[in-house]
Amino acid sequence: MKFHISPLASDIIICIYVIATLYLRFKFENNTNASPMLSIVLGICFVVIIWVLIKLKILNPNWFGLLNSKKK
């Protein structure tokens, strides 16, 4: 049995995750003298986490209905 999250809940989780990770990255860069390369690597790691969850079909984003496929 796989764990699935509904499309609307997935969209909300992804939005909260993106906002929280951006906030953490900006806060981290502000408090330390981190290089831009470290910020880029950290951002890529955060994106890979979401990508893996989508590929494993745990998150099922609907992109708030913006990318609806036409059903026949």
mmCIF file of the N, C-alpha and C atoms, coordinates in Angstrom:
data_MODEL
# 
_entry.id   MODEL 
# 
loop_
_atom_site.group_PDB 
_atom_site.id 
_atom_site.type_symbol 
_atom_site.label_atom_id 
_atom_site.label_alt_id 
_atom_site.label_comp_id 
_atom_site.label_asym_id 
_atom_site.label_entity_id 
_atom_site.label_seq_id 
_atom_site.pdbx_PDB_ins_code 
_atom_site.Cartn_x 
_atom_site.Cartn_y 
_atom_site.Cartn_z 
_atom_site.occupancy 
_atom_site.B_iso_or_equiv 
_atom_site.pdbx_formal_charge 
_atom_site.auth_seq_id 
_atom_site.auth_comp_id 
_atom_site.auth_asym_id 
_atom_site.auth_atom_id 
_atom_site.pdbx_PDB_model_num 
ATOM 1   N N  . MET A 1 1  ? 0.841   -1.179 0.000   1.00 0.00 ? 1  MET A N  1 
ATOM 2   C CA . MET A 1 1  ? 0.000   0.000  0.000   1.00 0.00 ? 1  MET A CA 1 
ATOM 3   C C  . MET A 1 1  ? 0.888   1.246  0.000   1.00 0.00 ? 1  MET A C  1 
ATOM 4   N N  . LYS A 1 2  ? 0.688   2.080  -0.973  1.00 0.00 ? 2  LYS A N  1 
ATOM 5   C CA . LYS A 1 2  ? 1.454   3.314  -1.059  1.00 0.00 ? 2  LYS A CA 1 
ATOM 6   C C  . LYS A 1 2  ? 0.704   4.447  -0.385  1.00 0.00 ? 2  LYS A C  1 
ATOM 7   N N  . PHE A 1 3  ? 1.459   5.363  0.119   1.00 0.00 ? 3  PHE A N  1 
ATOM 8   C CA . PHE A 1 3  ? 0.885   6.540  0.764   1.00 0.00 ? 3  PHE A CA 1 
ATOM 9   C C  . PHE A 1 3  ? 0.718   7.629  -0.282  1.00 0.00 ? 3  PHE A C  1 
ATOM 10  N N  . HIS A 1 4  ? -0.518  8.065  -0.526  1.00 0.00 ? 4  HIS A N  1 
ATOM 11  C CA . HIS A 1 4  ? -0.820  9.119  -1.493  1.00 0.00 ? 4  HIS A CA 1 
ATOM 12  C C  . HIS A 1 4  ? -1.446  10.303 -0.769  1.00 0.00 ? 4  HIS A C  1 
ATOM 13  N N  . ILE A 1 5  ? -1.121  11.478 -1.233  1.00 0.00 ? 5  ILE A N  1 
ATOM 14  C CA . ILE A 1 5  ? -1.727  12.707 -0.721  1.00 0.00 ? 5  ILE A CA 1 
ATOM 15  C C  . ILE A 1 5  ? -2.557  13.305 -1.843  1.00 0.00 ? 5  ILE A C  1 
ATOM 16  N N  . SER A 1 6  ? -3.712  13.826 -1.509  1.00 0.00 ? 6  SER A N  1 
ATOM 17  C CA . SER A 1 6  ? -4.608  14.372 -2.529  1.00 0.00 ? 6  SER A CA 1 
ATOM 18  C C  . SER A 1 6  ? -3.938  15.532 -3.274  1.00 0.00 ? 6  SER A C  1 
ATOM 19  N N  . PRO A 1 7  ? -4.392  15.793 -4.497  1.00 0.00 ? 7  PRO A N  1 
ATOM 20  C CA . PRO A 1 7  ? -3.768  16.859 -5.302  1.00 0.00 ? 7  PRO A CA 1 
ATOM 21  C C  . PRO A 1 7  ? -3.806  18.239 -4.647  1.00 0.00 ? 7  PRO A C  1 
ATOM 22  N N  . LEU A 1 8  ? -4.921  18.622 -4.057  1.00 0.00 ? 8  LEU A N  1 
ATOM 23  C CA . LEU A 1 8  ? -5.001  19.944 -3.429  1.00 0.00 ? 8  LEU A CA 1 
ATOM 24  C C  . LEU A 1 8  ? -4.071  20.025 -2.221  1.00 0.00 ? 8  LEU A C  1 
ATOM 25  N N  . ALA A 1 9  ? -4.047  18.976 -1.413  1.00 0.00 ? 9  ALA A N  1 
ATOM 26  C CA . ALA A 1 9  ? -3.144  18.953 -0.259  1.00 0.00 ? 9  ALA A CA 1 
ATOM 27  C C  . ALA A 1 9  ? -1.679  18.958 -0.715  1.00 0.00 ? 9  ALA A C  1 
ATOM 28  N N  . SER A 1 10 ? -1.385  18.258 -1.807  1.00 0.00 ? 10 SER A N  1 
ATOM 29  C CA . SER A 1 10 ? -0.026  18.252 -2.356  1.00 0.00 ? 10 SER A CA 1 
ATOM 30  C C  . SER A 1 10 ? 0.387   19.653 -2.797  1.00 0.00 ? 10 SER A C  1 
ATOM 31  N N  . ASP A 1 11 ? -0.521  20.372 -3.456  1.00 0.00 ? 11 ASP A N  1 
ATOM 32  C CA . ASP A 1 11 ? -0.228  21.739 -3.887  1.00 0.00 ? 11 ASP A CA 1 
ATOM 33  C C  . ASP A 1 11 ? 0.071   22.638 -2.691  1.00 0.00 ? 11 ASP A C  1 
ATOM 34  N N  . ILE A 1 12 ? -0.724  22.516 -1.648  1.00 0.00 ? 12 ILE A N  1 
ATOM 35  C CA . ILE A 1 12 ? -0.530  23.338 -0.451  1.00 0.00 ? 12 ILE A CA 1 
ATOM 36  C C  . ILE A 1 12 ? 0.782   22.984 0.238   1.00 0.00 ? 12 ILE A C  1 
ATOM 37  N N  . ILE A 1 13 ? 1.083   21.688 0.349   1.00 0.00 ? 13 ILE A N  1 
ATOM 38  C CA . ILE A 1 13 ? 2.331   21.253 0.980   1.00 0.00 ? 13 ILE A CA 1 
ATOM 39  C C  . ILE A 1 13 ? 3.534   21.772 0.197   1.00 0.00 ? 13 ILE A C  1 
ATOM 40  N N  . ILE A 1 14 ? 3.482   21.692 -1.127  1.00 0.00 ? 14 ILE A N  1 
ATOM 41  C CA . ILE A 1 14 ? 4.598   22.161 -1.955  1.00 0.00 ? 14 ILE A CA 1 
ATOM 42  C C  . ILE A 1 14 ? 4.784   23.665 -1.809  1.00 0.00 ? 14 ILE A C  1 
ATOM 43  N N  . CYS A 1 15 ? 3.699   24.432 -1.794  1.00 0.00 ? 15 CYS A N  1 
ATOM 44  C CA . CYS A 1 15 ? 3.800   25.890 -1.622  1.00 0.00 ? 15 CYS A CA 1 
ATOM 45  C C  . CYS A 1 15 ? 4.406   26.249 -0.268  1.00 0.00 ? 15 CYS A C  1 
ATOM 46  N N  . ILE A 1 16 ? 3.938   25.598 0.777   1.00 0.00 ? 16 ILE A N  1 
ATOM 47  C CA . ILE A 1 16 ? 4.486   25.857 2.115   1.00 0.00 ? 16 ILE A CA 1 
ATOM 48  C C  . ILE A 1 16 ? 5.959   25.467 2.168   1.00 0.00 ? 16 ILE A C  1 
ATOM 49  N N  . TYR A 1 17 ? 6.313   24.340 1.554   1.00 0.00 ? 17 TYR A N  1 
ATOM 50  C CA . TYR A 1 17 ? 7.692   23.863 1.533   1.00 0.00 ? 17 TYR A CA 1 
ATOM 51  C C  . TYR A 1 17 ? 8.605   24.851 0.806   1.00 0.00 ? 17 TYR A C  1 
ATOM 52  N N  . VAL A 1 18 ? 8.152   25.341 -0.341  1.00 0.00 ? 18 VAL A N  1 
ATOM 53  C CA . VAL A 1 18 ? 8.967   26.284 -1.123  1.00 0.00 ? 18 VAL A CA 1 
ATOM 54  C C  . VAL A 1 18 ? 9.173   27.584 -0.347  1.00 0.00 ? 18 VAL A C  1 
ATOM 55  N N  . ILE A 1 19 ? 8.108   28.114 0.244   1.00 0.00 ? 19 ILE A N  1 
ATOM 56  C CA . ILE A 1 19 ? 8.222   29.358 1.010   1.00 0.00 ? 19 ILE A CA 1 
ATOM 57  C C  . ILE A 1 19 ? 9.133   29.168 2.221   1.00 0.00 ? 19 ILE A C  1 
ATOM 58  N N  . ALA A 1 20 ? 8.977   28.040 2.923   1.00 0.00 ? 20 ALA A N  1 
ATOM 59  C CA . ALA A 1 20 ? 9.800   27.781 4.112   1.00 0.00 ? 20 ALA A CA 1 
ATOM 60  C C  . ALA A 1 20 ? 11.271  27.596 3.755   1.00 0.00 ? 20 ALA A C  1 
ATOM 61  N N  . THR A 1 21 ? 11.561  26.879 2.662   1.00 0.00 ? 21 THR A N  1 
ATOM 62  C CA . THR A 1 21 ? 12.957  26.672 2.294   1.00 0.00 ? 21 THR A CA 1 
ATOM 63  C C  . THR A 1 21 ? 13.603  27.957 1.798   1.00 0.00 ? 21 THR A C  1 
ATOM 64  N N  . LEU A 1 22 ? 12.841  28.791 1.072   1.00 0.00 ? 22 LEU A N  1 
ATOM 65  C CA . LEU A 1 22 ? 13.400  30.081 0.658   1.00 0.00 ? 22 LEU A CA 1 
ATOM 66  C C  . LEU A 1 22 ? 13.702  30.954 1.876   1.00 0.00 ? 22 LEU A C  1 
ATOM 67  N N  . TYR A 1 23 ? 12.785  30.965 2.840   1.00 0.00 ? 23 TYR A N  1 
ATOM 68  C CA . TYR A 1 23 ? 13.001  31.731 4.065   1.00 0.00 ? 23 TYR A CA 1 
ATOM 69  C C  . TYR A 1 23 ? 14.250  31.223 4.793   1.00 0.00 ? 23 TYR A C  1 
ATOM 70  N N  . LEU A 1 24 ? 14.390  29.908 4.918   1.00 0.00 ? 24 LEU A N  1 
ATOM 71  C CA . LEU A 1 24 ? 15.558  29.347 5.604   1.00 0.00 ? 24 LEU A CA 1 
ATOM 72  C C  . LEU A 1 24 ? 16.856  29.669 4.867   1.00 0.00 ? 24 LEU A C  1 
ATOM 73  N N  . ARG A 1 25 ? 16.815  29.606 3.538   1.00 0.00 ? 25 ARG A N  1 
ATOM 74  C CA . ARG A 1 25 ? 18.021  29.930 2.767   1.00 0.00 ? 25 ARG A CA 1 
ATOM 75  C C  . ARG A 1 25 ? 18.425  31.390 2.941   1.00 0.00 ? 25 ARG A C  1 
ATOM 76  N N  . PHE A 1 26 ? 17.453  32.310 2.860   1.00 0.00 ? 26 PHE A N  1 
ATOM 77  C CA . PHE A 1 26 ? 17.773  33.726 3.029   1.00 0.00 ? 26 PHE A CA 1 
ATOM 78  C C  . PHE A 1 26 ? 18.249  34.013 4.444   1.00 0.00 ? 26 PHE A C  1 
ATOM 79  N N  . LYS A 1 27 ? 17.616  33.393 5.433   1.00 0.00 ? 27 LYS A N  1 
ATOM 80  C CA . LYS A 1 27 ? 18.005  33.581 6.831   1.00 0.00 ? 27 LYS A CA 1 
ATOM 81  C C  . LYS A 1 27 ? 19.419  33.037 7.053   1.00 0.00 ? 27 LYS A C  1 
ATOM 82  N N  . PHE A 1 28 ? 19.708  31.869 6.484   1.00 0.00 ? 28 PHE A N  1 
ATOM 83  C CA . PHE A 1 28 ? 21.029  31.255 6.619   1.00 0.00 ? 28 PHE A CA 1 
ATOM 84  C C  . PHE A 1 28 ? 22.102  32.127 5.981   1.00 0.00 ? 28 PHE A C  1 
ATOM 85  N N  . GLU A 1 29 ? 21.838  32.637 4.787   1.00 0.00 ? 29 GLU A N  1 
ATOM 86  C CA . GLU A 1 29 ? 22.818  33.479 4.108   1.00 0.00 ? 29 GLU A CA 1 
ATOM 87  C C  . GLU A 1 29 ? 23.029  34.796 4.846   1.00 0.00 ? 29 GLU A C  1 
ATOM 88  N N  . ASN A 1 30 ? 21.978  35.321 5.444   1.00 0.00 ? 30 ASN A N  1 
ATOM 89  C CA . ASN A 1 30 ? 22.075  36.583 6.164   1.00 0.00 ? 30 ASN A CA 1 
ATOM 90  C C  . ASN A 1 30 ? 22.894  36.439 7.447   1.00 0.00 ? 30 ASN A C  1 
ATOM 91  N N  . ASN A 1 31 ? 22.715  35.309 8.143   1.00 0.00 ? 31 ASN A N  1 
ATOM 92  C CA . ASN A 1 31 ? 23.395  35.126 9.429   1.00 0.00 ? 31 ASN A CA 1 
ATOM 93  C C  . ASN A 1 31 ? 24.838  34.659 9.282   1.00 0.00 ? 31 ASN A C  1 
ATOM 94  N N  . THR A 1 32 ? 25.166  34.044 8.174   1.00 0.00 ? 32 THR A N  1 
ATOM 95  C CA . THR A 1 32 ? 26.532  33.568 7.950   1.00 0.00 ? 32 THR A CA 1 
ATOM 96  C C  . THR A 1 32 ? 27.065  34.197 6.669   1.00 0.00 ? 32 THR A C  1 
ATOM 97  N N  . ASN A 1 33 ? 28.317  34.106 6.498   1.00 0.00 ? 33 ASN A N  1 
ATOM 98  C CA . ASN A 1 33 ? 28.930  34.585 5.257   1.00 0.00 ? 33 ASN A CA 1 
ATOM 99  C C  . ASN A 1 33 ? 29.056  33.417 4.290   1.00 0.00 ? 33 ASN A C  1 
ATOM 100 N N  . ALA A 1 34 ? 27.922  32.855 3.933   1.00 0.00 ? 34 ALA A N  1 
ATOM 101 C CA . ALA A 1 34 ? 27.897  31.700 3.030   1.00 0.00 ? 34 ALA A CA 1 
ATOM 102 C C  . ALA A 1 34 ? 28.133  32.159 1.598   1.00 0.00 ? 34 ALA A C  1 
ATOM 103 N N  . SER A 1 35 ? 28.813  31.306 0.853   1.00 0.00 ? 35 SER A N  1 
ATOM 104 C CA . SER A 1 35 ? 29.075  31.639 -0.540  1.00 0.00 ? 35 SER A CA 1 
ATOM 105 C C  . SER A 1 35 ? 27.811  31.394 -1.370  1.00 0.00 ? 35 SER A C  1 
ATOM 106 N N  . PRO A 1 36 ? 27.702  32.065 -2.490  1.00 0.00 ? 36 PRO A N  1 
ATOM 107 C CA . PRO A 1 36 ? 26.537  31.836 -3.358  1.00 0.00 ? 36 PRO A CA 1 
ATOM 108 C C  . PRO A 1 36 ? 26.454  30.383 -3.842  1.00 0.00 ? 36 PRO A C  1 
ATOM 109 N N  . MET A 1 37 ? 27.600  29.735 -4.015  1.00 0.00 ? 37 MET A N  1 
ATOM 110 C CA . MET A 1 37 ? 27.610  28.349 -4.464  1.00 0.00 ? 37 MET A CA 1 
ATOM 111 C C  . MET A 1 37 ? 26.964  27.431 -3.426  1.00 0.00 ? 37 MET A C  1 
ATOM 112 N N  . LEU A 1 38 ? 27.192  27.705 -2.151  1.00 0.00 ? 38 LEU A N  1 
ATOM 113 C CA . LEU A 1 38 ? 26.576  26.929 -1.083  1.00 0.00 ? 38 LEU A CA 1 
ATOM 114 C C  . LEU A 1 38 ? 25.061  27.094 -1.107  1.00 0.00 ? 38 LEU A C  1 
ATOM 115 N N  . SER A 1 39 ? 24.597  28.304 -1.367  1.00 0.00 ? 39 SER A N  1 
ATOM 116 C CA . SER A 1 39 ? 23.165  28.558 -1.462  1.00 0.00 ? 39 SER A CA 1 
ATOM 117 C C  . SER A 1 39 ? 22.550  27.819 -2.647  1.00 0.00 ? 39 SER A C  1 
ATOM 118 N N  . ILE A 1 40 ? 23.240  27.784 -3.761  1.00 0.00 ? 40 ILE A N  1 
ATOM 119 C CA . ILE A 1 40 ? 22.747  27.076 -4.938  1.00 0.00 ? 40 ILE A CA 1 
ATOM 120 C C  . ILE A 1 40 ? 22.667  25.579 -4.675  1.00 0.00 ? 40 ILE A C  1 
ATOM 121 N N  . VAL A 1 41 ? 23.685  25.026 -4.060  1.00 0.00 ? 41 VAL A N  1 
ATOM 122 C CA . VAL A 1 41 ? 23.691  23.597 -3.740  1.00 0.00 ? 41 VAL A CA 1 
ATOM 123 C C  . VAL A 1 41 ? 22.577  23.266 -2.759  1.00 0.00 ? 41 VAL A C  1 
ATOM 124 N N  . LEU A 1 42 ? 22.385  24.099 -1.768  1.00 0.00 ? 42 LEU A N  1 
ATOM 125 C CA . LEU A 1 42 ? 21.319  23.896 -0.795  1.00 0.00 ? 42 LEU A CA 1 
ATOM 126 C C  . LEU A 1 42 ? 19.949  23.960 -1.479  1.00 0.00 ? 42 LEU A C  1 
ATOM 127 N N  . GLY A 1 43 ? 19.757  24.903 -2.381  1.00 0.00 ? 43 GLY A N  1 
ATOM 128 C CA . GLY A 1 43 ? 18.514  25.019 -3.129  1.00 0.00 ? 43 GLY A CA 1 
ATOM 129 C C  . GLY A 1 43 ? 18.262  23.805 -4.004  1.00 0.00 ? 43 GLY A C  1 
ATOM 130 N N  . ILE A 1 44 ? 19.291  23.300 -4.652  1.00 0.00 ? 44 ILE A N  1 
ATOM 131 C CA . ILE A 1 44 ? 19.150  22.102 -5.486  1.00 0.00 ? 44 ILE A CA 1 
ATOM 132 C C  . ILE A 1 44 ? 18.759  20.903 -4.631  1.00 0.00 ? 44 ILE A C  1 
ATOM 133 N N  . CYS A 1 45 ? 19.355  20.786 -3.446  1.00 0.00 ? 45 CYS A N  1 
ATOM 134 C CA . CYS A 1 45 ? 18.997  19.687 -2.543  1.00 0.00 ? 45 CYS A CA 1 
ATOM 135 C C  . CYS A 1 45 ? 17.532  19.765 -2.129  1.00 0.00 ? 45 CYS A C  1 
ATOM 136 N N  . PHE A 1 46 ? 17.038  20.954 -1.845  1.00 0.00 ? 46 PHE A N  1 
ATOM 137 C CA . PHE A 1 46 ? 15.630  21.124 -1.482  1.00 0.00 ? 46 PHE A CA 1 
ATOM 138 C C  . PHE A 1 46 ? 14.709  20.766 -2.651  1.00 0.00 ? 46 PHE A C  1 
ATOM 139 N N  . VAL A 1 47 ? 15.091  21.123 -3.859  1.00 0.00 ? 47 VAL A N  1 
ATOM 140 C CA . VAL A 1 47 ? 14.283  20.811 -5.038  1.00 0.00 ? 47 VAL A CA 1 
ATOM 141 C C  . VAL A 1 47 ? 14.291  19.304 -5.303  1.00 0.00 ? 47 VAL A C  1 
ATOM 142 N N  . VAL A 1 48 ? 15.416  18.659 -5.099  1.00 0.00 ? 48 VAL A N  1 
ATOM 143 C CA . VAL A 1 48 ? 15.509  17.212 -5.318  1.00 0.00 ? 48 VAL A CA 1 
ATOM 144 C C  . VAL A 1 48 ? 14.586  16.458 -4.360  1.00 0.00 ? 48 VAL A C  1 
ATOM 145 N N  . ILE A 1 49 ? 14.454  16.930 -3.128  1.00 0.00 ? 49 ILE A N  1 
ATOM 146 C CA . ILE A 1 49 ? 13.556  16.279 -2.169  1.00 0.00 ? 49 ILE A CA 1 
ATOM 147 C C  . ILE A 1 49 ? 12.127  16.292 -2.693  1.00 0.00 ? 49 ILE A C  1 
ATOM 148 N N  . ILE A 1 50 ? 11.647  17.436 -3.165  1.00 0.00 ? 50 ILE A N  1 
ATOM 149 C CA . ILE A 1 50 ? 10.293  17.531 -3.712  1.00 0.00 ? 50 ILE A CA 1 
ATOM 150 C C  . ILE A 1 50 ? 10.162  16.684 -4.977  1.00 0.00 ? 50 ILE A C  1 
ATOM 151 N N  . TRP A 1 51 ? 11.156  16.702 -5.829  1.00 0.00 ? 51 TRP A N  1 
ATOM 152 C CA . TRP A 1 51 ? 11.132  15.934 -7.070  1.00 0.00 ? 51 TRP A CA 1 
ATOM 153 C C  . TRP A 1 51 ? 11.000  14.440 -6.787  1.00 0.00 ? 51 TRP A C  1 
ATOM 154 N N  . VAL A 1 52 ? 11.747  13.953 -5.802  1.00 0.00 ? 52 VAL A N  1 
ATOM 155 C CA . VAL A 1 52 ? 11.677  12.535 -5.438  1.00 0.00 ? 52 VAL A CA 1 
ATOM 156 C C  . VAL A 1 52 ? 10.291  12.184 -4.902  1.00 0.00 ? 52 VAL A C  1 
ATOM 157 N N  . LEU A 1 53 ? 9.719   13.044 -4.070  1.00 0.00 ? 53 LEU A N  1 
ATOM 158 C CA . LEU A 1 53 ? 8.384   12.770 -3.537  1.00 0.00 ? 53 LEU A CA 1 
ATOM 159 C C  . LEU A 1 53 ? 7.323   12.746 -4.641  1.00 0.00 ? 53 LEU A C  1 
ATOM 160 N N  . ILE A 1 54 ? 7.486   13.570 -5.661  1.00 0.00 ? 54 ILE A N  1 
ATOM 161 C CA . ILE A 1 54 ? 6.552   13.558 -6.785  1.00 0.00 ? 54 ILE A CA 1 
ATOM 162 C C  . ILE A 1 54 ? 6.757   12.309 -7.640  1.00 0.00 ? 54 ILE A C  1 
ATOM 163 N N  . LYS A 1 55 ? 8.002   11.933 -7.898  1.00 0.00 ? 55 LYS A N  1 
ATOM 164 C CA . LYS A 1 55 ? 8.292   10.744 -8.697  1.00 0.00 ? 55 LYS A CA 1 
ATOM 165 C C  . LYS A 1 55 ? 7.841   9.465  -8.002  1.00 0.00 ? 55 LYS A C  1 
ATOM 166 N N  . LEU A 1 56 ? 7.888   9.423  -6.677  1.00 0.00 ? 56 LEU A N  1 
ATOM 167 C CA . LEU A 1 56 ? 7.419   8.260  -5.927  1.00 0.00 ? 56 LEU A CA 1 
ATOM 168 C C  . LEU A 1 56 ? 5.902   8.252  -5.778  1.00 0.00 ? 56 LEU A C  1 
ATOM 169 N N  . LYS A 1 57 ? 5.238   9.249  -6.340  1.00 0.00 ? 57 LYS A N  1 
ATOM 170 C CA . LYS A 1 57 ? 3.781   9.400  -6.306  1.00 0.00 ? 57 LYS A CA 1 
ATOM 171 C C  . LYS A 1 57 ? 3.240   9.579  -4.883  1.00 0.00 ? 57 LYS A C  1 
ATOM 172 N N  . ILE A 1 58 ? 4.068   10.080 -3.984  1.00 0.00 ? 58 ILE A N  1 
ATOM 173 C CA . ILE A 1 58 ? 3.586   10.427 -2.642  1.00 0.00 ? 58 ILE A CA 1 
ATOM 174 C C  . ILE A 1 58 ? 2.861   11.754 -2.729  1.00 0.00 ? 58 ILE A C  1 
ATOM 175 N N  . LEU A 1 59 ? 3.464   12.718 -3.420  1.00 0.00 ? 59 LEU A N  1 
ATOM 176 C CA . LEU A 1 59 ? 2.805   13.990 -3.699  1.00 0.00 ? 59 LEU A CA 1 
ATOM 177 C C  . LEU A 1 59 ? 2.236   13.922 -5.107  1.00 0.00 ? 59 LEU A C  1 
ATOM 178 N N  . ASN A 1 60 ? 1.013   14.359 -5.263  1.00 0.00 ? 60 ASN A N  1 
ATOM 179 C CA . ASN A 1 60 ? 0.341   14.346 -6.563  1.00 0.00 ? 60 ASN A CA 1 
ATOM 180 C C  . ASN A 1 60 ? -0.121  15.759 -6.899  1.00 0.00 ? 60 ASN A C  1 
ATOM 181 N N  . PRO A 1 61 ? 0.788   16.621 -7.307  1.00 0.00 ? 61 PRO A N  1 
ATOM 182 C CA . PRO A 1 61 ? 0.391   18.008 -7.540  1.00 0.00 ? 61 PRO A CA 1 
ATOM 183 C C  . PRO A 1 61 ? -0.530  18.159 -8.745  1.00 0.00 ? 61 PRO A C  1 
ATOM 184 N N  . ASN A 1 62 ? -1.462  19.062 -8.583  1.00 0.00 ? 62 ASN A N  1 
ATOM 185 C CA . ASN A 1 62 ? -2.393  19.409 -9.648  1.00 0.00 ? 62 ASN A CA 1 
ATOM 186 C C  . ASN A 1 62 ? -2.068  20.810 -10.142 1.00 0.00 ? 62 ASN A C  1 
ATOM 187 N N  . TRP A 1 63 ? -1.110  21.447 -9.526  1.00 0.00 ? 63 TRP A N  1 
ATOM 188 C CA . TRP A 1 63 ? -0.672  22.805 -9.824  1.00 0.00 ? 63 TRP A CA 1 
ATOM 189 C C  . TRP A 1 63 ? -1.851  23.771 -9.801  1.00 0.00 ? 63 TRP A C  1 
ATOM 190 N N  . PHE A 1 64 ? -2.734  23.576 -8.824  1.00 0.00 ? 64 PHE A N  1 
ATOM 191 C CA . PHE A 1 64 ? -3.923  24.402 -8.603  1.00 0.00 ? 64 PHE A CA 1 
ATOM 192 C C  . PHE A 1 64 ? -4.800  24.476 -9.849  1.00 0.00 ? 64 PHE A C  1 
ATOM 193 N N  . GLY A 1 65 ? -4.826  23.395 -10.640 1.00 0.00 ? 65 GLY A N  1 
ATOM 194 C CA . GLY A 1 65 ? -5.695  23.327 -11.812 1.00 0.00 ? 65 GLY A CA 1 
ATOM 195 C C  . GLY A 1 65 ? -5.157  24.039 -13.028 1.00 0.00 ? 65 GLY A C  1 
ATOM 196 N N  . LEU A 1 66 ? -3.926  24.521 -12.983 1.00 0.00 ? 66 LEU A N  1 
ATOM 197 C CA . LEU A 1 66 ? -3.375  25.265 -14.113 1.00 0.00 ? 66 LEU A CA 1 
ATOM 198 C C  . LEU A 1 66 ? -2.968  24.375 -15.270 1.00 0.00 ? 66 LEU A C  1 
ATOM 199 N N  . LEU A 1 67 ? -2.582  23.154 -14.966 1.00 0.00 ? 67 LEU A N  1 
ATOM 200 C CA . LEU A 1 67 ? -2.099  22.247 -16.014 1.00 0.00 ? 67 LEU A CA 1 
ATOM 201 C C  . LEU A 1 67 ? -3.017  21.038 -16.163 1.00 0.00 ? 67 LEU A C  1 
ATOM 202 N N  . ASN A 1 68 ? -4.302  21.260 -16.244 1.00 0.00 ? 68 ASN A N  1 
ATOM 203 C CA . ASN A 1 68 ? -5.242  20.157 -16.408 1.00 0.00 ? 68 ASN A CA 1 
ATOM 204 C C  . ASN A 1 68 ? -5.072  19.530 -17.787 1.00 0.00 ? 68 ASN A C  1 
ATOM 205 N N  . SER A 1 69 ? -4.980  18.224 -17.796 1.00 0.00 ? 69 SER A N  1 
ATOM 206 C CA . SER A 1 69 ? -4.922  17.534 -19.089 1.00 0.00 ? 69 SER A CA 1 
ATOM 207 C C  . SER A 1 69 ? -6.354  17.278 -19.546 1.00 0.00 ? 69 SER A C  1 
ATOM 208 N N  . LYS A 1 70 ? -6.537  17.278 -20.835 1.00 0.00 ? 70 LYS A N  1 
ATOM 209 C CA . LYS A 1 70 ? -7.863  17.052 -21.382 1.00 0.00 ? 70 LYS A CA 1 
ATOM 210 C C  . LYS A 1 70 ? -8.181  15.559 -21.314 1.00 0.00 ? 70 LYS A C  1 
ATOM 211 N N  . LYS A 1 71 ? -9.277  15.236 -20.674 1.00 0.00 ? 71 LYS A N  1 
ATOM 212 C CA . LYS A 1 71 ? -9.679  13.837 -20.544 1.00 0.00 ? 71 LYS A CA 1 
ATOM 213 C C  . LYS A 1 71 ? -10.719 13.521 -21.610 1.00 0.00 ? 71 LYS A C  1 
ATOM 214 N N  . LYS A 1 72 ? -10.562 12.381 -22.228 1.00 0.00 ? 72 LYS A N  1 
ATOM 215 C CA . LYS A 1 72 ? -11.481 11.970 -23.300 1.00 0.00 ? 72 LYS A CA 1 
ATOM 216 C C  . LYS A 1 72 ? -12.560 11.086 -22.732 1.00 0.00 ? 72 LYS A C  1 
# 
